[in-house]
């Protein structure tokens, strides 16, 4: 099959069920020609079985015509036949359990795929559906894309990434079900899975390759950091390598080859499109313009559906590894080029040459090895039950489940060995890298490094990445604050609010800010950042200890005073007085979150509900063929136990279908986008993968309560959509309604530490703190701990992720801040005496806390604490199988003690 034929077939697949399908089926949009856009824009052809399919394929043909591709009627019918085959596999489970009936079912509600108890009411009337607006905007976009590219795959990739966004732009919240009798999947879920399956369909069979590629050791790469630039650089490097490695397949076959992560909303993919198609030059809306490849949101594990274009699995593995090495080398070369360019400006050619020589030594040794797992796909269109089981088997049983432990620098062992041998042969000792502490340090005395720093090539590359442009990606380079600057974001924010006339004294155009301080409409903030640049990069070099060159005996406060003198000379007393009054904050928070049971349950279809109940709850009961359901449930259970050796929750497992994979990977991508939106206003994102999140946060910035705890709570609530203003379990994103992974919770560690503490150690403590969630059967907990030096993880407060817990902590913060409770209240409650009583006599806990409230309150009026209403305990399973329970009233007070600024 020619590749152009495959792309045309996929365009047919992307439109074979148009977004307005349910309203055509129910009769709300009657007749082919009654939809206005077809009279003057699209010519209806008699291709397809149903009215909605004729309409959709007619749009597909018009799209191709606009792009200069003419398809005959006979060719179109042949292509559509192949689309129908992929359509059958895509919707196998949904359709074959429906009872035969000619009765039309109106769509009334959307059921959350992962928890059928969660539902969202749907638009039922077609009178408000704007088909014309959607089709016209779509066709105009096709015309504009053609002006910058004549490659059909570029058009297809644009359509895949934007068809859903264009629909919801013209039809706010008008979610279309793929089958009005089944309430789980949308038309778009079905379209995306259908086009992915077309990669495998050929001559009556599904044949090809299912590929899983993985970059192990991400946590170790990230943790080997001394500065936030190192942290961001390591995380971003892994994201970029994962995306660039699969990019040749995206450009050859179309972006649908990526089953996970979902690429239609992926910032890396939209950044690529933006640059490839020069979107800014086109007169089409960039729906994802606020997202680019700056944020590390591309996970290190990718699953691909590739055609049968390789004779052997090893040939495909080899090509993937070659892609990986190629793009690793391109990134190294970009850093080398940047080093040379800077040397020409600073007249440091000899140092630049030495740095380039060291980087050359790692060009054939990527920072991590790539792991590639390939399995052949061979599925025939048999009866529906076998079809569902065959597909499930590939994902559930096909990939290796073994775990790889990766250590930083292992891929450079030969390079490191050569360095050490050379040093020893000359009678010298080598230095260890001051960032990773693992590899020999061979780069020092260059601009990016502080006095005393010496780096290995890998750590230098991570440090320098924020200044490098990548050809394939549009990245908005910003300023990343140091840990001391991050801790003091509230001080900077207060200063910026005070500046009123600075903008008249300085050119504020093209000034960048750290994201938490960025505000495009506030020139005063921009001006303040320019002030910082003028005063010897005040923000980065002078404030706190960000460069580590304090004069002997000088404190952070004295540095601020030094800064104020510089500012006064330029801008007078107003700003200087504000700086004089600052209280320097020395603590910041490392926050990590991880979706509970993602790998063990959610990715394996284990949803805490019986399969038969799941089927009945996701459609109208009268539309279910109960005999088929009984037969299928028994055969599926037998397959799980005999072939997959799965004995856990067998009856509470649903099949992994193409639609399920799309729905889950898209849900996780939406969570990642929401996490970015929430956190970047307050702190620095390290990574956001949907299931997991890591960020750094100040303790007191733009929030009534501890900022880090507020962000942990808010991102947890948004993980289930509880703050979305729509039904729980759903998200409204750009007018569209999407499922969220609400079957299980998300656990967090919130570790507050001093900016002088070694970052590597503190990051690993936060990691191990979050891993303690496995001791709590239901998980969905948050650990809160503050520490320096020797930290005991078991001292952490353990909070159930419950809105009542947050409200109680918020209430306690308010009372303590307003001095209605004295500081000794916390000390009294956390005394050894009370804690001992609480463990032995839990019924006395509330009475004792009430007593301490009365003893420590500073005003006469009654103080009613939400804390006293908490009747929540969190179970912990001990190694000897005994259970203990954490009283949440005590844990909230312990958390406050750790969180207090």
C-alpha positions in Angstrom: 0.0 0.0 0.0 1.3 3.4 -0.9 1.7 5.7 2.1 -0.4 8.4 0.5 -3.2 5.9 0.2 -2.9 5.1 3.9 -3.2 8.9 4.8 -6.3 9.3 2.5 -7.8 6.3 4.2 -7.2 7.8 7.6 -8.8 11.1 6.5 -11.9 9.0 5.6 -11.6 7.3 8.9 -11.5 10.7 10.7 -14.8 11.7 9.1 -16.7 8.5 8.6 -18.7 9.3 11.8 -19.2 13.1 11.8 -19.4 14.9 15.2 -23.1 15.6 14.6 -23.9 11.8 14.1 -26.1 11.3 17.2 -28.4 14.2 16.2 -28.8 12.7 12.7 -29.6 9.3 14.2 -32.3 10.7 16.6 -33.8 12.8 13.8 -33.0 16.2 15.3 -30.9 17.0 12.2 -33.2 15.7 9.4 -32.1 14.8 5.9 -28.9 15.2 4.0 -29.5 18.6 2.4 -31.3 20.2 5.3 -28.0 21.1 7.0 -27.2 24.5 5.5 -23.5 24.0 4.8 -24.2 21.2 2.3 -26.2 23.5 -0.1 -23.2 25.7 -0.9 -20.1 24.1 0.5 -20.2 20.4 0.3 -21.7 18.3 -2.4 -23.4 15.2 -1.1 -22.4 11.9 -2.7 -24.1 8.6 -2.4 -21.1 7.0 -0.5 -21.7 5.2 2.7 -24.5 3.2 4.3 -26.2 5.7 6.7 -27.2 9.3 6.3 -24.6 10.5 8.8 -21.8 8.5 7.0 -22.8 10.0 3.6 -22.4 13.4 5.2 -19.1 12.7 6.9 -17.5 11.1 3.8 -18.7 14.0 1.7 -16.8 16.4 4.0 -13.7 14.2 3.8 -13.9 14.4 0.0 -14.2 18.1 0.1 -11.2 18.4 2.5 -9.1 16.4 0.0 -10.4 18.4 -2.9 -9.4 21.6 -1.1 -6.0 20.2 -0.7 -5.7 19.3 -4.4 -6.5 15.5 -4.1 -9.3 14.2 -6.3 -10.7 10.8 -5.3 -13.1 9.0 -7.6 -16.4 7.5 -6.3 -15.1 4.0 -6.9 -11.9 4.7 -5.0 -13.8 6.3 -2.2 -16.1 3.3 -1.8 -13.2 1.0 -1.7 -11.4 3.1 1.0 -14.6 3.3 3.0 -14.9 -0.5 3.0 -11.5 -0.7 4.7 -12.5 1.9 7.2 -15.5 -0.2 8.1 -13.2 -3.1 9.0 -11.3 -0.9 11.5 -14.6 0.4 12.7 -15.7 -3.1 13.6 -12.7 -3.8 15.8 -12.8 -0.3 17.3 -16.4 -0.7 18.5 -16.6 -4.5 18.9 -17.4 -4.6 22.6 -19.9 -1.7 22.5 -21.9 -3.0 19.6 -22.2 -6.8 19.9 -23.8 -6.7 23.3 -26.6 -4.5 22.1 -30.0 -6.2 21.7 -31.3 -6.3 18.1 -33.9 -3.5 17.9 -35.0 -0.9 15.5 -35.8 1.5 18.4 -34.0 4.9 18.3 -32.4 5.9 21.6 -31.8 9.5 22.4 -28.5 10.5 24.0 -29.3 11.7 27.5 -26.1 11.4 29.5 -22.4 10.6 29.3 -21.1 8.0 31.7 -17.6 8.2 33.0 -15.6 5.4 31.4 -13.7 4.6 34.6 -16.5 5.0 37.1 -20.1 4.5 35.8 -21.6 6.1 38.9 -20.4 9.5 37.5 -22.6 11.0 34.8 -22.9 14.2 32.8 -26.2 15.3 31.2 -26.0 15.8 27.4 -27.5 18.1 24.9 -30.3 16.3 23.2 -31.7 18.8 20.8 -30.1 19.3 17.4 -31.5 22.7 16.8 -28.5 24.3 18.6 -25.9 22.3 16.7 -23.8 24.5 14.4 -22.7 22.1 11.7 -22.1 24.9 9.2 -19.8 26.8 11.4 -17.7 23.7 12.1 -17.5 22.7 8.4 -16.7 26.1 7.2 -13.9 26.7 9.8 -12.5 23.3 9.0 -12.3 23.9 5.3 -10.8 27.3 5.7 -8.1 25.7 7.9 -7.4 23.2 5.2 -6.9 26.0 2.6 -4.6 27.8 5.0 -2.5 24.7 5.8 -2.0 24.1 2.1 -0.5 27.5 1.7 2.4 26.3 3.9 2.7 22.6 3.1 1.8 20.4 0.2 2.3 17.2 2.3 -1.0 15.3 2.9 0.4 13.9 6.2 0.8 17.4 7.5 -2.8 18.2 6.8 -3.9 14.9 8.4 -1.8 15.7 11.5 -3.4 19.1 11.7 -6.9 17.7 11.4 -6.2 15.0 14.0 -5.0 17.6 16.5 -7.8 20.1 15.9 -11.0 18.4 14.7 -12.3 18.1 18.2 -11.3 21.6 19.2 -12.9 23.1 16.1 -16.1 21.2 16.9 -16.4 22.5 20.4 -15.4 26.0 19.4 -18.6 26.0 17.3 -20.7 23.7 19.6 -19.9 24.5 23.2 -20.3 21.4 25.5 -22.1 19.5 22.7 -20.5 16.1 23.4 -21.6 13.5 20.7 -21.8 9.8 21.8 -20.4 7.4 19.3 -23.4 5.1 19.8 -26.5 6.6 21.5 -27.3 3.2 23.0 -23.9 3.1 24.8 -23.0 6.0 27.1 -19.3 5.6 27.5 -17.4 6.8 24.4 -17.7 9.9 22.3 -17.6 10.1 18.5 -14.1 11.4 18.8 -12.9 8.5 21.0 -14.2 6.2 18.3 -12.6 8.2 15.4 -9.2 8.3 17.0 -9.2 4.5 17.7 -10.4 3.7 14.2 -7.7 5.6 12.4 -5.1 4.0 14.7 -6.3 0.6 13.8 -6.0 1.4 10.1 -2.2 1.2 10.5 -2.7 -2.6 10.9 -5.5 -3.4 8.5 -4.4 -5.0 5.2 -6.1 -7.5 3.0 -8.8 -8.6 5.4 -6.5 -8.9 8.5 -5.0 -6.7 11.1 -1.2 -7.1 10.9 1.6 -5.0 12.1 3.5 -4.1 15.2 2.5 -3.0 18.7 5.5 -1.2 20.2 6.4 0.0 23.6 9.4 2.1 24.0 10.7 3.3 27.4 13.4 5.6 28.7 14.2 4.2 32.2 15.7 6.0 35.1 13.8 9.3 34.8 13.7 9.8 38.5 17.4 9.3 38.9 18.2 11.8 36.1 15.9 14.4 37.6 17.1 13.9 41.1 20.8 14.4 40.2 20.4 18.2 40.3 21.9 21.1 42.2 19.8 23.9 40.7 16.3 24.2 39.3 17.9 24.6 35.8 19.4 21.1 36.3 16.1 19.7 37.5 14.1 21.2 34.6 16.8 20.3 32.1 16.8 16.6 33.0 13.1 16.3 32.9 12.7 18.3 29.7 15.5 16.3 28.0 13.7 13.0 28.6 10.4 14.4 27.3 12.1 15.8 24.2 14.0 12.6 23.4 10.8 10.5 23.8 8.9 12.8 21.4 11.7 13.2 18.8 12.4 9.5 18.7 8.8 8.8 17.5 8.6 11.9 15.3 9.8 10.1 12.1 6.9 7.7 12.4 4.4 10.6 13.0 5.7 12.4 9.8 5.5 9.2 7.8 2.3 7.5 8.9 0.4 10.2 10.8 0.2 11.0 14.5 -2.4 8.3 15.2 0.4 5.8 15.4 0.9 7.0 18.9 -1.7 5.2 21.1 -0.3 6.6 24.4 0.2 9.3 25.3 -2.7 11.0 23.5 -1.1 13.3 21.0 -4.2 15.3 19.9 -3.8 17.6 23.0 -0.1 17.1 23.6 1.9 20.4 23.9 5.0 18.8 22.2 2.9 17.8 19.2 1.2 21.2 19.0 4.5 22.9 19.3 5.8 20.8 16.4 2.8 21.6 14.3 3.1 25.3 15.2 6.6 25.4 13.9 6.2 23.0 10.9 3.1 24.7 9.5 4.0 28.2 10.7 0.7 28.5 12.4 1.3 32.1 13.4 1.4 33.1 9.8 -1.9 31.3 8.9 -5.2 32.9 9.5 -6.5 30.0 11.6 -7.0 29.9 15.3 -4.3 28.2 17.4 -6.5 26.5 20.0 -3.5 25.4 22.1 -1.4 28.6 21.8 -0.9 28.8 25.6 0.8 25.4 25.6 4.2 24.7 24.1 7.1 22.3 24.5 8.6 24.2 27.5 6.7 22.1 30.0 8.0 18.5 30.3 4.7 16.7 29.7 5.8 14.0 27.3 6.1 10.8 29.3 9.1 8.5 29.0 6.9 5.5 28.0 5.2 5.5 24.6 3.0 2.9 22.9 2.9 2.8 19.1 0.7 1.0 16.5 2.9 0.6 13.4 2.1 -1.0 10.0 3.7 -4.2 8.8 6.6 -2.4 7.0 9.5 -4.3 8.6 10.3 -8.0 7.9 11.6 -8.6 11.4 10.9 -7.2 14.8 14.7 -6.6 15.2 14.7 -4.3 12.1 12.0 -2.1 13.7 13.9 -2.1 17.0 17.0 -1.1 15.2 15.3 1.8 13.5 13.8 3.1 16.8 17.3 3.0 18.4 18.8 4.8 15.4 16.1 7.5 15.7 16.9 7.9 19.4 20.6 8.2 18.9 20.1 10.6 15.9 18.1 13.1 18.0 20.3 12.7 21.0 23.2 13.7 18.8 21.3 16.7 17.4 20.6 18.0 20.9 24.3 17.6 21.8 25.2 19.5 18.6 22.8 22.3 19.4 24.4 22.8 22.8 27.9 22.7 21.2 26.8 25.4 18.7 25.4 27.5 21.5 28.8 27.2 23.4 30.7 28.4 20.3 28.3 31.3 19.6 28.6 32.5 23.2 32.4 32.2 23.1 32.6 34.5 20.0 30.7 37.1 22.0 32.7 36.7 25.2 36.1 35.9 23.5 36.4 32.6 25.3 37.2 30.4 22.2 39.7 28.2 24.0 37.3 27.3 26.8 34.5 26.8 24.3 36.7 24.4 22.3 37.4 22.4 25.4 33.7 22.2 26.3 32.9 21.1 22.7 35.5 18.4 22.9 34.0 17.0 26.1 30.5 17.0 24.6 31.7 15.2 21.6 32.7 12.3 23.8 29.1 11.6 24.8 27.5 11.9 21.4 27.4 8.2 21.0 26.3 7.6 24.6 22.8 9.0 25.3 22.1 9.9 28.9 19.9 6.9 29.2 19.5 3.7 27.1 16.3 3.2 25.3 14.2 0.0 25.9 12.1 -1.2 23.0 9.5 -4.0 23.2 7.9 -5.1 20.0 5.1 -7.7 19.4 3.6 -8.7 16.2 -0.1 -8.1 15.6 -2.1 -10.8 13.8 -5.9 -10.5 14.3 -8.6 -11.9 12.0 -12.1 -10.6 12.0 -13.8 -13.5 13.7 -16.8 -13.5 16.1 -17.1 -10.5 18.4 -16.1 -12.2 21.6 -12.9 -13.6 20.2 -12.2 -10.2 18.6 -12.4 -8.4 22.0 -10.3 -11.0 23.7 -7.6 -11.0 21.0 -7.1 -7.3 21.3 -7.2 -7.4 25.1 -4.5 -10.1 25.1 -2.0 -7.9 23.2 -2.1 -5.2 25.8 -2.6 -7.2 29.0 -0.2 -10.1 28.3 2.0 -9.1 25.4 4.5 -6.7 27.0 7.2 -7.7 29.4 6.5 -6.7 33.0 10.0 -6.8 34.3 11.4 -3.7 36.1 14.7 -2.2 35.2 16.8 -0.3 37.8 18.8 2.4 36.1 21.8 4.3 37.6 22.8 7.7 36.4 25.9 7.6 34.1 25.8 3.9 33.3 25.6 4.5 29.6 28.9 6.5 29.8 30.9 3.9 31.6 33.5 3.6 28.9 33.9 7.4 28.7 34.2 7.7 32.4 36.8 4.9 32.5 38.9 6.6 29.9 38.9 9.9 31.9 39.9 8.2 35.1 42.6 6.1 33.4 44.1 9.2 31.7 44.2 11.1 35.0 45.8 8.2 36.9 48.3 7.6 34.2 49.4 11.3 34.6 49.6 10.9 38.4 46.5 13.1 38.9 43.2 12.6 40.7 40.0 13.4 39.0 37.1 15.4 40.4 33.6 14.1 40.7 30.9 16.2 39.0 29.5 18.6 41.6 26.0 18.1 40.3 25.5 14.3 39.9 28.4 13.2 42.1 28.8 10.1 39.9 30.9 10.9 36.7 34.2 12.6 36.4 34.0 16.4 36.2 35.7 17.6 33.0 34.0 21.0 32.4 34.7 24.0 34.7 35.3 27.8 34.6 32.6 28.5 32.0 29.8 31.0 32.2 27.0 28.7 33.2 28.9 27.5 36.3 29.4 29.0 39.7 32.7 29.4 41.4 33.8 25.9 42.6 31.5 24.0 40.2 32.9 21.4 37.9 30.5 19.3 35.8 30.4 16.1 33.7 29.2 16.6 30.1 25.8 15.2 30.9 25.1 17.6 33.7 26.6 20.5 31.7 24.2 19.7 28.9 21.2 19.7 31.2 22.4 23.0 32.7 22.7 24.6 29.2 19.5 23.3 27.6 17.3 26.3 28.6 19.3 28.4 26.1 19.1 26.0 23.2 16.6 26.1 20.3 15.4 22.7 18.9 14.7 22.8 15.1 11.5 20.6 15.4 9.9 22.4 18.3 8.7 25.8 19.2 9.8 26.5 22.8 9.2 29.7 24.8 12.3 30.1 26.8 11.7 31.7 30.1 13.5 32.4 33.3 13.6 29.8 36.0 14.1 31.2 39.5 16.6 29.7 42.0 15.3 28.0 45.1 15.9 31.1 47.2 14.1 33.2 44.7 11.3 30.7 44.6 11.0 30.9 48.3 10.7 34.7 48.1 8.2 35.0 45.2 5.8 36.6 47.6 8.3 39.3 48.3 8.8 39.9 44.6 5.1 40.0 44.1 4.7 42.6 46.8 7.4 44.8 45.2 5.9 44.6 41.8 2.5 45.6 43.1 4.1 48.8 44.6 5.8 49.9 41.3 3.5 52.5 39.6 5.7 54.8 37.6 8.6 52.6 36.6 7.2 51.8 33.3 7.6 55.4 32.2 11.3 55.3 32.9 12.3 52.2 31.0 11.6 50.2 27.8 9.5 47.3 28.8 9.0 45.6 25.5 10.1 42.0 25.0 10.8 41.4 28.7 10.4 37.9 30.1 9.4 36.9 33.6 9.4 33.7 35.6 6.0 32.2 34.9 4.5 32.7 38.4 5.2 36.5 38.0 4.2 36.8 34.3 1.3 38.9 33.4 1.1 40.1 29.8 -1.1 43.1 30.7 0.9 44.4 33.6 3.7 46.6 32.4 4.8 47.3 35.9 5.7 43.7 36.4 7.7 43.6 33.2 9.5 46.8 34.2 10.5 45.4 37.5 12.0 42.4 35.7 14.0 44.8 33.5 15.2 46.6 36.6 16.5 43.3 37.9 18.4 42.8 34.6 19.9 46.3 34.8 21.1 45.9 38.4 23.5 43.1 37.5 20.7 40.5 37.2 19.4 41.4 40.6 16.8 38.6 40.7 19.3 35.8 39.8 22.6 37.0 41.1 22.0 39.3 44.1 18.9 38.2 46.0 19.5 35.5 48.6 22.3 33.1 47.8 21.4 32.1 44.3 25.0 32.4 43.2 26.6 31.1 46.4 29.0 34.0 46.8 27.9 35.7 50.1 30.4 38.0 51.6 31.7 36.6 54.9 29.1 37.3 57.5 26.6 38.7 55.0 23.0 37.4 55.4 20.1 37.2 53.0 18.6 40.3 54.6 21.8 42.3 54.0 21.8 41.2 50.3 18.3 42.6 50.0 19.5 45.9 51.5 22.4 45.9 49.0 19.8 45.4 46.2 17.7 48.3 47.6 20.7 50.7 47.3 21.1 49.8 43.7 17.4 50.2 43.0 17.3 53.6 44.8 20.0 55.0 42.7 18.0 54.3 39.6 14.4 54.7 40.7 14.2 56.5 44.0 13.0 55.8 47.5 9.6 54.3 46.9 10.9 50.9 45.7 13.9 50.9 47.9 11.7 51.3 51.1 9.7 48.3 50.0 12.8 46.2 49.7 14.1 47.4 53.1 11.0 46.0 54.7 11.2 42.5 53.3 11.3 39.4 55.4 13.5 36.9 53.7 12.0 33.4 53.4 14.4 30.5 53.4 12.1 27.5 52.9 10.3 26.2 49.9 8.4 23.0 49.1 9.0 19.9 46.9 5.6 18.5 46.0 5.1 15.1 44.2 1.9 13.5 43.3 1.2 10.1 41.7 -2.0 8.6 40.5 -3.0 5.6 42.6 -3.3 2.2 40.9 -2.7 3.5 37.4 -0.4 0.7 36.4 -1.8 -2.1 38.5 -5.4 -1.4 37.9 -6.5 1.4 35.6 -4.3 0.4 32.7 -5.5 -3.2 33.2 -9.2 -2.4 33.2 -9.7 -3.1 36.9 -12.4 -0.7 37.9 -13.9 -2.0 41.2 -17.1 -3.0 39.5 -18.4 -6.4 38.2 -18.1 -6.7 34.4 -21.8 -7.5 34.0 -22.7 -4.5 36.2 -20.4 -2.2 34.2 -22.1 -3.2 31.0 -25.6 -2.8 32.4 -24.7 0.6 34.0 -23.2 2.1 30.8 -26.3 1.6 28.6 -30.0 1.3 28.9 -30.7 -2.1 30.4 -33.4 -2.9 27.9 -30.8 -2.5 25.1 -28.5 -5.2 26.4 -28.5 -8.7 25.0 -28.3 -10.6 28.4 -27.5 -14.0 26.9 -24.5 -12.6 25.0 -23.4 -10.8 28.1 -23.4 -14.0 30.2 -21.5 -15.9 27.6 -19.0 -13.1 27.1 -18.4 -12.6 30.9 -17.7 -16.3 31.4 -15.4 -16.6 28.5 -13.5 -13.4 29.4 -13.1 -14.5 33.0 -11.8 -17.9 31.9 -9.3 -16.2 29.5 -8.0 -14.0 32.3 -7.3 -16.8 34.7 -6.0 -19.4 32.3 -4.0 -17.3 29.8 -3.0 -14.1 31.7 -2.7 -16.0 35.1 -4.7 -13.1 36.6 -6.4 -14.1 39.8 -6.9 -10.6 41.4 -10.2 -8.9 40.8 -11.0 -11.1 37.8 -14.7 -10.4 38.0 -14.1 -6.7 38.4 -12.1 -6.3 35.2 -13.3 -4.9 31.9 -11.7 -5.6 28.5 -9.0 -3.3 27.2 -10.4 -2.0 23.9 -9.1 0.6 21.4 -11.7 3.1 22.7 -10.7 2.5 26.3 -7.0 3.1 25.5 -7.8 6.4 23.8 -10.1 7.5 26.6 -7.5 6.8 29.3 -4.5 8.3 27.5 -6.5 11.5 26.7 -7.8 11.7 30.3 -4.3 11.7 31.6 -3.2 14.3 29.0 -6.0 16.6 30.1 -5.0 16.2 33.7 -1.4 17.2 32.8 -2.7 20.3 31.0 -4.8 21.2 34.0 -1.9 20.7 36.3 0.3 23.0 34.2 -2.4 25.7 34.3 -2.8 25.5 38.0 0.9 25.2 39.2 2.6 27.6 36.8 0.8 30.6 38.3 2.5 29.8 41.7 5.6 27.7 41.2 7.8 25.7 38.9 6.6 22.5 37.1 9.2 19.7 37.1 7.0 17.3 35.1 3.4 16.7 34.5 2.5 13.3 33.1 -1.2 13.2 33.9 -0.9 10.4 36.4 2.1 12.0 38.1 3.1 15.5 38.8 6.1 17.2 40.5 6.7 20.8 41.2 8.5 23.3 43.4 6.5 25.9 45.3 6.9 28.9 47.7 5.2 28.5 51.0 3.3 31.8 50.9 2.4 33.3 47.6 -1.0 34.6 46.4 -2.9 32.3 48.8 -4.5 32.5 52.2 -3.2 29.1 53.2 0.3 27.5 52.6 0.8 27.7 48.8 2.3 24.3 48.4 -0.6 22.6 50.3 -3.1 24.7 48.4 -1.6 23.5 45.1 -1.5 19.9 46.2 -5.1 20.0 47.3 -6.3 21.9 44.1 -4.5 19.6 41.7 -6.0 16.6 43.6 -9.5 18.0 43.3 -9.0 18.8 39.6 -7.8 15.2 39.1 -11.4 14.2 39.5 -12.9 17.4 38.2 -14.4 18.3 41.6 -13.6 22.0 41.0 -14.6 22.2 37.3 -18.1 23.5 37.6 -19.3 20.4 35.7 -20.2 17.0 37.1 -17.6 15.2 39.1 -15.5 12.9 36.9 -15.5 15.3 33.9 -13.5 18.3 32.7 -14.6 21.2 30.6 -11.6 22.0 28.3 -12.0 24.6 25.7 -15.8 24.0 25.5 -15.5 20.2 25.3 -16.5 17.7 28.0 -14.0 15.0 28.7 -13.7 12.0 31.1 -11.2 12.2 34.0 -9.6 9.1 35.6 -11.9 9.2 38.6 -11.8 5.5 39.5 -8.9 6.0 41.9 -7.3 8.9 43.7 -3.9 10.5 43.7 -1.4 10.6 46.5 1.0 13.4 47.4 4.2 14.1 49.3 4.7 17.7 50.4 8.2 18.1 51.7 9.3 21.6 53.0 13.0 22.2 53.2 15.7 24.9 53.5 17.1 26.3 50.3 20.7 25.5 51.5 20.0 21.8 51.8 21.5 19.6 49.0 18.8 19.3 46.5 19.6 15.7 45.5 19.0 14.5 49.0 15.8 16.5 49.5 14.3 15.4 46.2 14.9 11.7 47.1 13.4 12.2 50.5 10.3 13.6 48.8 10.2 10.6 46.5 10.4 8.1 49.4 7.8 10.1 51.3 5.3 9.7 48.5 6.1 6.0 48.2 4.8 5.5 51.7 1.3 5.6 50.2 1.7 1.8 49.6 1.3 1.3 53.4 -2.2 2.7 53.2 -4.7 0.3 51.5 -6.9 2.9 49.9 -4.1 5.3 49.2 -5.3 8.8 48.1 -3.4 10.4 51.0 -1.1 13.4 51.4 2.1 13.3 53.5 3.3 16.6 54.9 6.8 16.9 56.4 9.3 19.6 57.1 13.0 18.9 57.6 16.7 19.6 57.4 19.5 17.2 57.6 18.4 14.0 59.4 14.7 13.5 58.5 12.5 10.8 59.8 9.8 10.1 57.2 7.5 8.5 59.8 7.1 11.9 61.4 5.1 13.1 58.5 1.5 14.1 58.9 -0.8 11.7 57.0 -3.9 13.4 55.6 -6.8 11.8 53.7 -7.5 13.7 50.5 -10.9 14.9 51.5 -12.3 18.4 51.1 -13.3 18.4 54.8 -9.6 18.0 55.7 -8.7 21.0 53.6 -11.5 23.1 55.1 -10.4 22.2 58.6 -6.8 23.1 57.9 -7.9 26.3 56.2 -10.0 27.2 59.2 -7.1 26.5 61.5 -4.8 28.7 59.4 -7.3 31.6 59.6 -7.7 31.4 63.4 -3.9 31.2 64.0 -3.2 34.0 61.5 -5.8 36.3 63.2 -4.4 35.4 66.6 -7.7 33.9 67.8 -5.7 30.9 68.9 -2.4 31.2 70.6 0.7 29.4 69.2 0.8 27.2 72.3 -2.4 25.5 71.0 -0.3 23.6 68.5 2.4 22.7 71.0 -0.2 21.5 73.5 -2.0 19.2 71.0 1.2 17.7 69.7 2.7 17.0 73.1 3.8 13.5 73.8 1.2 13.2 76.5 -1.8 13.9 74.2 -0.4 11.9 71.3 0.0 8.9 73.6 -3.6 9.2 74.8 -4.9 9.6 71.2 -3.3 6.3 70.2 -4.7 4.4 73.3 -7.9 6.2 73.9 -9.2 7.7 70.6 -12.5 8.6 72.1 -10.8 11.1 74.4 -9.0 12.9 71.5 -11.9 15.3 70.6 -12.5 16.3 74.2 -8.8 17.0 74.8 -8.6 19.1 71.7 -11.7 21.1 72.7 -10.1 21.7 76.1 -6.9 23.1 74.5 -9.0 25.3 72.2 -10.7 26.8 75.3 -7.4 27.2 77.1 -5.6 28.9 74.2 -8.2 31.1 72.6 -7.5 34.8 72.8 -11.0 36.1 72.4 -14.2 35.6 74.3 -16.5 34.5 71.5 -16.9 30.8 70.9 -14.5 29.3 68.4 -16.1 26.6 66.3 -13.3 24.7 64.5 -14.2 22.6 61.5 -11.4 20.5 62.9 -13.6 19.3 65.7 -16.2 18.0 63.3 -13.7 15.6 61.6 -14.6 12.0 62.2 -12.1 10.6 59.7 -9.4 8.0 60.4 -6.9 6.7 57.8 -6.0 3.0 58.0 -2.4 1.9 57.8 -1.4 -1.7 57.3 1.6 -2.8 59.3 4.1 -5.5 58.2 2.5 -7.9 60.6 -0.8 -7.4 59.0 -2.2 -5.4 61.9 -3.9 -2.1 61.2 -3.4 1.2 62.9 -5.5 4.3 62.3 -4.4 7.9 62.0 -6.8 10.3 63.6 -7.3 13.1 61.1 -7.9 15.7 63.8 -4.4 15.2 65.2 -2.9 14.8 61.7 -4.3 18.2 60.5 -2.7 19.9 63.5 0.6 18.1 62.8 0.3 19.2 59.1 -0.2 22.8 60.2 2.9 22.6 62.3 4.9 21.5 59.3 3.3 23.9 56.9 3.6 27.1 59.0 5.7 29.7 57.3 
